[in-house]
């Protein structure tokens, strides 16, 4: 099991992320962290926050430099899930989705 899966309790995750453009910057409130020394490829802290897109459990993966305005920046979410989100939700470029964050354990497990 990978670092993300073991920290957030969701896995196995599909390779890749769904990148979602937000109307305003969003600062991730992490449910878990991956420290820079644990994942030398990035050499930075990675914040992980549980989220849901409808009934699909997912995780926001946010490298710390993105919140400082580098790479995608804080107005993007990188979402990882057990399914290919683009295919599962039948998304095309520019489609809008709702991403829920901040729920309790019951919310995370599902209704």
N, C-alpha and C positions, 0 to 999 in steps of 0.2 A: 504494500500500500504506500502511496506517495505521501509527501509531507502535507499537501493540501487536504487530501482525503482523511489522513489521520487526525489532523487538527480540527477539522470542521465536522467530521462524522458523516461524510457524504462521499460515496465512491462506489465503484471506480468512475472517475470522470472521463468524459470524452476529450480527446486532444483538441486544443484550440479554444478560443473564447469568442463569444458574441460581443462585439463592441457596440455600445449604445451611447449616442450623443444626447446629452442632457441640455435643458434650456439654461441651466446655471451650474456653477461648480458645486460639487458634493464632496464633503470631507467624510471619509469612511470611519465609522465607529467599529473598530475590529472586535469580532468575537474570538479571534485567534491571530497570532503573528507567526511568521517565519523569519527568524533572525538572519542577518546577512551571512554569518558563518555557516549556517545550515544549508544554504543554497548558493554556492559560490558563483554560479552562472550569472546571477543578477548582482551580487555584492551589495545588496541593500535590503532593508526590512520590507517584507511584503505583508500587507494587511489583508485579512480575510474576514468578510462579513456575510453572514447568512442572508439569503433573500429568497423571494418566491416570485415567479411569473405565473400568475394563475395558480394552478395546483402543482406546478413544477418547482421542486426545490433546487436552488442553485447557490452559487457563492460568487460574491464580488471579489476579484483578485486585484489588489491595488499596490503596485510598487511605490515606495515612499517618495521617490523623485517625481512621480506623476502629480502628487499633490502640491509639489513646488513649481508646477508648470512645465515640466519636461515631458517629452514623448506625447502621449495623448492628452495629458493634463487632467485637472480635476473635474472637467465637464464631460468626461467619458466614463462609462462603466465597462469593465471587462468582466463578462459573466461566463462562468464555467458550470457545467451540469453533467448528469449521467447520460443525457441525451444530446444530440445535436440540436441546439435550440432553434437555429434558423430553419432546419427541416421540420422539426416537430411542430413549431408554431406557424409554419408556412410563411415565413417572413421574406420580404423583398427589401432591397435597399430603400431607406426612407420611411418604412412602416413604423408606426408608433406602438410601443408596448408599455404596460404598467409594471413596474418593479416595486414590490413591497419589501420593506426592511423593518427591523426592530420588533418582531414578534417574539412571543414567549415560547417555551418548549412545546406546548400544545400546537401552536401555530406552525412551528417548524416541522413537527411530525405529520401534520395534516389534520383535517377535521374529523 
